[in-house]
Amino acid sequence: MLIAETERTILRHFHVADLDAIAAVFGDPEVMRFGQGPKPREWVEKWLKGCLEDYYQKWGFGLWAVVYRPSNAVIGYCGLTLFEDVDGLREIEIGYRLARDCWGQGLATEAARAVRDHALGQLSLRRLIALIDAKNVRSIRVAEKIGLRHEKATVFRGKAVGVYAIHSSD
C-alpha cells in the first residue's frame, strides 16, 4: 500500500521481498551506531513480520519502506511507532533509518517530511516526537529540518536521548 510519494522516494508498506534490502541496512554497524548495534538476519525477519502483521493493523500506521525512485530499490525505512510510555506519556515517534550510501543527499529529510505530513494530515495526529541520541547529529538535523524542536532530555529504555517534538498547530 502506498503511503506517500516525494520527488525521489516512495513510501509504502513493506513486503516480504524487502527482507534482503532491509537486512543490509540493519546489519551495517555504522547505520546502527546510535541504535542497539547491528542486527542479524533472524532479528530483521522478526522485525519485518511485526511491520507486516502487527503495526499496520493494530495502530493504522507503522514503519514504511523507503524506495528510491531512480533504482526502485528499498533504501531503508521511515515511519511511525507508538510508544506507550515516554516519561509517562503515550507518544508517537517518527523514525528513519537509511542505507549509508544514501546519507547526505537529503533523502531522509524528504521521506521524513512526507511521513510528518501524512501523520499530521491524513492521520490527524496532534503530536509527533523523535527520540534521538545527542551525538547523532545527522538525525537531529533531519528532525529540525522537518520542524521538530528539542523539548527536553530524558532516559528512554535505559538510554539518554533528546525528545524532539512537533504539534499539528506548529
FIKOLZA-1660 file (N, C-alpha, C; in steps of 0.1 Angstrom, whole numbers, plus 5000, padded with zeros to 4 digits):
% residues 170
   i   px   py   pz ch aa at
   1 5008 4988 5000  A  M  N
   1 5000 5000 5000  A  M CA
   1 5009 5012 5000  A  M  C
   2 5006 5021 4991  A  L  N
   2 5013 5034 4990  A  L CA
   2 5009 5043 5001  A  L  C
   3 5019 5050 5008  A  I  N
   3 5017 5059 5018  A  I CA
   3 5019 5073 5013  A  I  C
   4 5030 5076 5007  A  A  N
   4 5033 5089 5001  A  A CA
   4 5044 5088 4990  A  A  C
   5 5044 5098 4982  A  E  N
   5 5055 5099 4972  A  E CA
   5 5061 5113 4973  A  E  C
   6 5074 5113 4971  A  T  N
   6 5082 5126 4971  A  T CA
   6 5089 5126 4957  A  T  C
   7 5097 5136 4955  A  E  N
   7 5104 5138 4942  A  E CA
   7 5112 5125 4939  A  E  C
   8 5119 5120 4950  A  R  N
   8 5129 5109 4948  A  R CA
   8 5126 5097 4955  A  R  C
   9 5115 5097 4963  A  T  N
   9 5112 5085 4971  A  T CA
   9 5097 5081 4970  A  T  C
  10 5095 5068 4973  A  I  N
  10 5081 5063 4975  A  I CA
  10 5081 5057 4989  A  I  C
  11 5071 5060 4997  A  L  N
  11 5069 5053 5010  A  L CA
  11 5058 5044 5009  A  L  C
  12 5060 5031 5012  A  R  N
  12 5049 5021 5011  A  R CA
  12 5051 5011 5022  A  R  C
  13 5040 5003 5023  A  H  N
  13 5041 4992 5032  A  H CA
  13 5052 4983 5028  A  H  C
  14 5058 4976 5038  A  F  N
  14 5069 4966 5035  A  F CA
  14 5062 4954 5028  A  F  C
  15 5071 4946 5021  A  H  N
  15 5067 4933 5015  A  H CA
  15 5078 4923 5020  A  H  C
  16 5074 4911 5020  A  V  N
  16 5083 4900 5024  A  V CA
  16 5096 4901 5015  A  V  C
  17 5094 4905 5003  A  A  N
  17 5106 4906 4994  A  A CA
  17 5116 4917 4997  A  A  C
  18 5112 4925 5007  A  D  N
  18 5121 4936 5011  A  D CA
  18 5132 4931 5021  A  D  C
  19 5131 4919 5025  A  L  N
  19 5140 4914 5036  A  L CA
  19 5155 4916 5033  A  L  C
  20 5160 4912 5022  A  D  N
  20 5174 4914 5019  A  D CA
  20 5179 4928 5020  A  D  C
  21 5171 4937 5014  A  A  N
  21 5175 4952 5014  A  A CA
  21 5175 4957 5028  A  A  C
  22 5164 4954 5036  A  I  N
  22 5163 4960 5050  A  I CA
  22 5173 4953 5059  A  I  C
  23 5176 4940 5057  A  A  N
  23 5186 4933 5065  A  A CA
  23 5200 4940 5063  A  A  C
  24 5203 4944 5051  A  A  N
  24 5216 4951 5048  A  A CA
  24 5217 4964 5056  A  A  C
  25 5206 4971 5057  A  V  N
  25 5205 4984 5065  A  V CA
  25 5208 4981 5079  A  V  C
  26 5200 4971 5085  A  F  N
  26 5201 4968 5099  A  F CA
  26 5214 4961 5103  A  F  C
  27 5221 4955 5093  A  G  N
  27 5233 4948 5095  A  G CA
  27 5246 4957 5095  A  G  C
  28 5244 4969 5090  A  D  N
  28 5255 4978 5089  A  D CA
  28 5259 4985 5103  A  D  C
  29 5270 4982 5108  A  P  N
  29 5274 4988 5121  A  P CA
  29 5274 5003 5122  A  P  C
  30 5277 5010 5111  A  E  N
  30 5277 5024 5111  A  E CA
  30 5263 5030 5111  A  E  C
  31 5254 5023 5104  A  V  N
  31 5240 5027 5104  A  V CA
  31 5234 5025 5117  A  V  C
  32 5238 5015 5124  A  M  N
  32 5232 5011 5137  A  M CA
  32 5240 5017 5149  A  M  C
  33 5249 5025 5147  A  R  N
  33 5258 5030 5157  A  R CA
  33 5250 5037 5169  A  R  C
  34 5240 5044 5166  A  F  N
  34 5232 5051 5176  A  F CA
  34 5220 5043 5180  A  F  C
  35 5218 5031 5175  A  G  N
  35 5207 5022 5179  A  G CA
  35 5213 5012 5189  A  G  C
  36 5209 5000 5187  A  Q  N
  36 5213 4989 5196  A  Q CA
  36 5223 4980 5189  A  Q  C
  37 5231 4986 5179  A  G  N
  37 5241 4978 5172  A  G CA
  37 5235 4970 5161  A  G  C
  38 5244 4965 5152  A  P  N
  38 5239 4958 5140  A  P CA
  38 5230 4945 5144  A  P  C
  39 5221 4942 5136  A  K  N
  39 5211 4931 5139  A  K CA
  39 5213 4920 5129  A  K  C
  40 5212 4907 5134  A  P  N
  40 5213 4896 5125  A  P CA
  40 5200 4894 5117  A  P  C
  41 5201 4887 5106  A  R  N
  41 5190 4885 5097  A  R CA
  41 5178 4879 5104  A  R  C
  42 5179 4871 5114  A  E  N
  42 5168 4865 5121  A  E CA
  42 5160 4876 5128  A  E  C
  43 5167 4885 5134  A  W  N
  43 5161 4897 5141  A  W CA
  43 5153 4905 5131  A  W  C
  44 5159 4908 5120  A  V  N
  44 5153 4916 5109  A  V CA
  44 5140 4909 5104  A  V  C
  45 5141 4895 5103  A  E  N
  45 5129 4888 5099  A  E CA
  45 5117 4890 5108  A  E  C
  46 5120 4890 5121  A  K  N
  46 5110 4892 5132  A  K CA
  46 5105 4906 5131  A  K  C
  47 5114 4916 5129  A  W  N
  47 5110 4930 5128  A  W CA
  47 5101 4932 5116  A  W  C
  48 5105 4927 5105  A  L  N
  48 5097 4928 5093  A  L CA
  48 5083 4922 5095  A  L  C
  49 5083 4910 5101  A  K  N
  49 5070 4904 5104  A  K CA
  49 5061 4913 5113  A  K  C
  50 5067 4919 5122  A  G  N
  50 5059 4929 5131  A  G CA
  50 5054 4940 5122  A  G  C
  51 5062 4945 5113  A  C  N
  51 5056 4956 5104  A  C CA
  51 5045 4951 5096  A  C  C
  52 5046 4939 5091  A  L  N
  52 5036 4933 5082  A  L CA
  52 5023 4929 5089  A  L  C
  53 5025 4922 5100  A  E  N
  53 5013 4916 5107  A  E CA
  53 5008 4923 5119  A  E  C
  54 5015 4933 5124  A  D  N
  54 5011 4938 5137  A  D CA
  54 5008 4953 5136  A  D  C
  55 5019 4961 5133  A  Y  N
  55 5018 4975 5134  A  Y CA
  55 5006 4981 5126  A  Y  C
  56 5006 4978 5113  A  Y  N
  56 4996 4984 5104  A  Y CA
  56 4982 4981 5109  A  Y  C
  57 4979 4969 5113  A  Q  N
  57 4966 4965 5118  A  Q CA
  57 4962 4971 5131  A  Q  C
  58 4972 4971 5140  A  K  N
  58 4970 4975 5154  A  K CA
  58 4968 4990 5155  A  K  C
  59 4977 4997 5149  A  W  N
  59 4977 5012 5151  A  W CA
  59 4972 5020 5139  A  W  C
  60 4971 5014 5127  A  G  N
  60 4967 5021 5115  A  G CA
  60 4979 5028 5108  A  G  C
  61 4991 5026 5114  A  F  N
  61 5003 5032 5108  A  F CA
  61 5015 5023 5112  A  F  C
  62 5027 5026 5108  A  G  N
  62 5038 5018 5112  A  G CA
  62 5051 5023 5105  A  G  C
  63 5060 5015 5104  A  L  N
  63 5073 5018 5097  A  L CA
  63 5072 5014 5082  A  L  C
  64 5075 5023 5073  A  W  N
  64 5073 5020 5059  A  W CA
  64 5086 5019 5052  A  W  C
  65 5086 5012 5041  A  A  N
  65 5098 5011 5032  A  A CA
  65 5100 5024 5025  A  A  C
  66 5112 5028 5024  A  V  N
  66 5116 5040 5016  A  V CA
  66 5122 5034 5003  A  V  C
  67 5116 5037 4992  A  V  N
  67 5120 5032 4979  A  V CA
  67 5126 5044 4972  A  V  C
  68 5138 5042 4967  A  Y  N
  68 5145 5052 4959  A  Y CA
  68 5140 5051 4945  A  Y  C
  69 5133 5061 4940  A  R  N
  69 5127 5061 4926  A  R CA
  69 5136 5057 4915  A  R  C
  70 5148 5063 4914  A  P  N
  70 5157 5061 4902  A  P CA
  70 5160 5046 4901  A  P  C
  71 5162 5039 4912  A  S  N
  71 5166 5025 4911  A  S CA
  71 5155 5015 4915  A  S  C
  72 5144 5020 4921  A  N  N
  72 5133 5012 4926  A  N CA
  72 5138 5003 4937  A  N  C
  73 5149 5007 4944  A  A  N
  73 5154 4999 4955  A  A CA
  73 5150 5004 4968  A  A  C
  74 5147 4994 4978  A  V  N
  74 5144 4998 4991  A  V CA
  74 5157 5002 4998  A  V  C
  75 5158 5014 5003  A  I  N
  75 5170 5020 5009  A  I CA
  75 5169 5022 5024  A  I  C
  76 5158 5018 5030  A  G  N
  76 5156 5020 5044  A  G CA
  76 5142 5020 5048  A  G  C
  77 5139 5027 5060  A  Y  N
  77 5126 5028 5064  A  Y CA
  77 5124 5042 5070  A  Y  C
  78 5111 5047 5070  A  C  N
  78 5107 5059 5077  A  C CA
  78 5093 5057 5080  A  C  C
  79 5089 5061 5092  A  G  N
  79 5075 5059 5096  A  G CA
  79 5073 5062 5111  A  G  C
  80 5062 5056 5116  A  L  N
  80 5057 5060 5129  A  L CA
  80 5056 5047 5138  A  L  C
  81 5060 5049 5151  A  T  N
  81 5059 5039 5161  A  T CA
  81 5052 5044 5173  A  T  C
  82 5043 5037 5179  A  L  N
  82 5036 5040 5191  A  L CA
  82 5044 5035 5203  A  L  C
  83 5048 5044 5212  A  F  N
  83 5054 5040 5225  A  F CA
  83 5044 5043 5236  A  F  C
  84 5041 5033 5244  A  E  N
  84 5031 5035 5255  A  E CA
  84 5036 5044 5266  A  E  C
  85 5049 5044 5268  A  D  N
  85 5054 5052 5280  A  D CA
  85 5067 5059 5277  A  D  C
  86 5066 5071 5274  A  V  N
  86 5078 5080 5273  A  V CA
  86 5076 5091 5284  A  V  C
  87 5083 5089 5295  A  D  N
  87 5081 5098 5306  A  D CA
  87 5066 5099 5311  A  D  C
  88 5060 5087 5310  A  G  N
  88 5046 5086 5315  A  G CA
  88 5035 5090 5305  A  G  C
  89 5040 5093 5293  A  L  N
  89 5030 5097 5282  A  L CA
  89 5030 5087 5271  A  L  C
  90 5019 5085 5264  A  R  N
  90 5018 5077 5252  A  R CA
  90 5022 5086 5241  A  R  C
  91 5032 5083 5233  A  E  N
  91 5038 5091 5223  A  E CA
  91 5039 5083 5210  A  E  C
  92 5038 5091 5199  A  I  N
  92 5041 5085 5186  A  I CA
  92 5054 5091 5180  A  I  C
  93 5063 5082 5177  A  E  N
  93 5076 5087 5172  A  E CA
  93 5077 5086 5157  A  E  C
  94 5083 5096 5151  A  I  N
  94 5087 5095 5137  A  I CA
  94 5101 5090 5137  A  I  C
  95 5104 5079 5130  A  G  N
  95 5117 5074 5129  A  G CA
  95 5121 5071 5115  A  G  C
  96 5135 5071 5113  A  Y  N
  96 5140 5070 5100  A  Y CA
  96 5154 5063 5100  A  Y  C
  97 5157 5055 5091  A  R  N
  97 5170 5049 5090  A  R CA
  97 5172 5045 5076  A  R  C
  98 5183 5050 5070  A  L  N
  98 5186 5047 5056  A  L CA
  98 5199 5041 5054  A  L  C
  99 5201 5034 5043  A  A  N
  99 5214 5028 5040  A  A CA
  99 5225 5039 5039  A  A  C
 100 5237 5035 5044  A  R  N
 100 5247 5045 5045  A  R CA
 100 5251 5052 5032  A  R  C
 101 5250 5045 5021  A  D  N
 101 5253 5051 5008  A  D CA
 101 5242 5061 5003  A  D  C
 102 5232 5063 5011  A  C  N
 102 5221 5072 5008  A  C CA
 102 5222 5085 5017  A  C  C
 103 5232 5085 5026  A  W  N
 103 5233 5096 5036  A  W CA
 103 5238 5108 5028  A  W  C
 104 5235 5120 5034  A  G  N
 104 5240 5132 5029  A  G CA
 104 5234 5137 5016  A  G  C
 105 5223 5131 5012  A  Q  N
 105 5216 5135 4999  A  Q CA
 105 5202 5142 5001  A  Q  C
 106 5198 5143 5014  A  G  N
 106 5185 5149 5017  A  G CA
 106 5174 5139 5016  A  G  C
 107 5177 5126 5014  A  L  N
 107 5166 5116 5012  A  L CA
 107 5159 5113 5025  A  L  C
 108 5166 5113 5037  A  A  N
 108 5159 5111 5049  A  A CA
 108 5150 5123 5052  A  A  C
 109 5155 5135 5050  A  T  N
 109 5146 5146 5052  A  T CA
 109 5134 5146 5043  A  T  C
 110 5136 5142 5031  A  E  N
 110 5125 5142 5021  A  E CA
 110 5114 5131 5026  A  E  C
 111 5119 5120 5030  A  A  N
 111 5110 5109 5034  A  A CA
 111 5103 5113 5047  A  A  C
 112 5111 5118 5057  A  A  N
 112 5105 5122 5070  A  A CA
 112 5095 5133 5069  A  A  C
 113 5097 5143 5060  A  R  N
 113 5088 5153 5057  A  R CA
 113 5075 5148 5052  A  R  C
 114 5075 5138 5043  A  A  N
 114 5063 5131 5038  A  A CA
 114 5056 5124 5049  A  A  C
 115 5063 5117 5057  A  V  N
 115 5057 5110 5069  A  V CA
 115 5051 5120 5078  A  V  C
 116 5058 5131 5081  A  R  N
 116 5052 5141 5090  A  R CA
 116 5039 5146 5085  A  R  C
 117 5039 5149 5072  A  D  N
 117 5027 5155 5065  A  D CA
 117 5015 5145 5066  A  D  C
 118 5019 5132 5063  A  H  N
 118 5009 5121 5064  A  H CA
 118 5003 5120 5078  A  H  C
 119 5012 5120 5088  A  A  N
 119 5007 5118 5102  A  A CA
 119 4999 5130 5107  A  A  C
 120 5003 5142 5104  A  L  N
 120 4996 5154 5109  A  L CA
 120 4984 5157 5100  A  L  C
 121 4984 5152 5087  A  G  N
 121 4973 5155 5078  A  G CA
 121 4963 5143 5078  A  G  C
 122 4966 5133 5070  A  Q  N
 122 4957 5122 5068  A  Q CA
 122 4953 5115 5081  A  Q  C
 123 4963 5113 5090  A  L  N
 123 4961 5105 5102  A  L CA
 123 4956 5114 5113  A  L  C
 124 4956 5127 5111  A  S  N
 124 4951 5137 5121  A  S CA
 124 4957 5136 5135  A  S  C
 125 4970 5132 5135  A  L  N
 125 4977 5131 5148  A  L CA
 125 4980 5146 5153  A  L  C
 126 4980 5148 5166  A  R  N
 126 4983 5161 5171  A  R CA
 126 4997 5164 5175  A  R  C
 127 5005 5153 5176  A  R  N
 127 5019 5155 5181  A  R CA
 127 5027 5143 5176  A  R  C
 128 5039 5146 5172  A  L  N
 128 5049 5136 5169  A  L CA
 128 5062 5139 5177  A  L  C
 129 5069 5129 5180  A  I  N
 129 5082 5131 5187  A  I CA
 129 5093 5123 5179  A  I  C
 130 5105 5126 5182  A  A  N
 130 5117 5118 5178  A  A CA
 130 5126 5117 5190  A  A  C
 131 5130 5105 5193  A  L  N
 131 5139 5102 5204  A  L CA
 131 5153 5100 5198  A  L  C
 132 5162 5110 5201  A  I  N
 132 5175 5110 5194  A  I CA
 132 5187 5111 5204  A  I  C
 133 5197 5103 5202  A  D  N
 133 5209 5104 5209  A  D CA
 133 5215 5117 5206  A  D  C
 134 5220 5124 5216  A  A  N
 134 5226 5137 5215  A  A CA
 134 5238 5138 5205  A  A  C
 135 5245 5126 5204  A  K  N
 135 5256 5126 5195  A  K CA
 135 5252 5123 5180  A  K  C
 136 5240 5120 5178  A  N  N
 136 5235 5117 5164  A  N CA
 136 5231 5129 5157  A  N  C
 137 5241 5137 5153  A  V  N
 137 5239 5150 5147  A  V CA
 137 5231 5149 5134  A  V  C
 138 5233 5139 5126  A  R  N
 138 5226 5137 5113  A  R CA
 138 5211 5136 5116  A  R  C
 139 5207 5128 5126  A  S  N
 139 5193 5126 5129  A  S CA
 139 5187 5138 5135  A  S  C
 140 5194 5145 5143  A  I  N
 140 5189 5158 5149  A  I CA
 140 5187 5168 5137  A  I  C
 141 5196 5169 5128  A  R  N
 141 5194 5178 5117  A  R CA
 141 5182 5175 5109  A  R  C
 142 5179 5162 5106  A  V  N
 142 5167 5158 5099  A  V CA
 142 5155 5162 5107  A  V  C
 143 5155 5159 5120  A  A  N
 143 5143 5163 5128  A  A CA
 143 5140 5178 5128  A  A  C
 144 5151 5185 5129  A  E  N
 144 5149 5200 5129  A  E CA
 144 5145 5205 5115  A  E  C
 145 5150 5199 5105  A  K  N
 145 5146 5204 5091  A  K CA
 145 5131 5202 5089  A  K  C
 146 5125 5192 5095  A  I  N
 146 5111 5189 5093  A  I CA
 146 5102 5195 5104  A  I  C
 147 5108 5204 5112  A  G  N
 147 5101 5212 5122  A  G CA
 147 5100 5207 5136  A  G  C
 148 5107 5196 5139  A  L  N
 148 5107 5192 5153  A  L CA
 148 5117 5200 5161  A  L  C
 149 5114 5203 5173  A  R  N
 149 5123 5211 5182  A  R CA
 149 5126 5204 5194  A  R  C
 150 5138 5206 5199  A  H  N
 150 5142 5200 5212  A  H CA
 150 5133 5204 5223  A  H  C
 151 5127 5194 5230  A  E  N
 151 5118 5197 5241  A  E CA
 151 5125 5195 5254  A  E  C
 152 5132 5183 5255  A  K  N
 152 5139 5180 5268  A  K CA
 152 5148 5168 5266  A  K  C
 153 5156 5166 5276  A  A  N
 153 5164 5154 5276  A  A CA
 153 5157 5144 5286  A  A  C
 154 5159 5131 5283  A  T  N
 154 5153 5121 5291  A  T CA
 154 5160 5108 5290  A  T  C
 155 5156 5098 5297  A  V  N
 155 5161 5084 5295  A  V CA
 155 5150 5076 5290  A  V  C
 156 5152 5069 5279  A  F  N
 156 5142 5060 5273  A  F CA
 156 5149 5046 5271  A  F  C
 157 5143 5036 5277  A  R  N
 157 5148 5023 5277  A  R CA
 157 5163 5022 5280  A  R  C
 158 5166 5029 5291  A  G  N
 158 5180 5029 5296  A  G CA
 158 5190 5037 5288  A  G  C
 159 5185 5045 5279  A  K  N
 159 5195 5053 5271  A  K CA
 159 5191 5068 5271  A  K  C
 160 5201 5076 5273  A  A  N
 160 5199 5091 5273  A  A CA
 160 5196 5095 5259  A  A  C
 161 5185 5103 5258  A  V  N
 161 5181 5108 5245  A  V CA
 161 5175 5122 5246  A  V  C
 162 5174 5129 5235  A  G  N
 162 5167 5141 5235  A  G CA
 162 5153 5138 5229  A  G  C
 163 5143 5145 5234  A  V  N
 163 5130 5144 5229  A  V CA
 163 5127 5156 5220  A  V  C
 164 5125 5154 5207  A  Y  N
 164 5122 5164 5198  A  Y CA
 164 5107 5163 5194  A  Y  C
 165 5100 5174 5193  A  A  N
 165 5086 5173 5191  A  A CA
 165 5081 5184 5181  A  A  C
 166 5069 5180 5175  A  I  N
 166 5062 5189 5167  A  I CA
 166 5047 5187 5170  A  I  C
 167 5039 5198 5170  A  H  N
 167 5025 5197 5172  A  H CA
 167 5018 5201 5159  A  H  C
 168 5006 5196 5157  A  S  N
 168 4999 5199 5145  A  S CA
 168 4996 5214 5143  A  S  C
 169 4996 5221 5154  A  S  N
 169 4994 5235 5154  A  S CA
 169 5006 5243 5151  A  S  C
 170 5018 5237 5150  A  D  N
 170 5031 5244 5147  A  D CA
 170 5031 5248 5133  A  D  C
% end
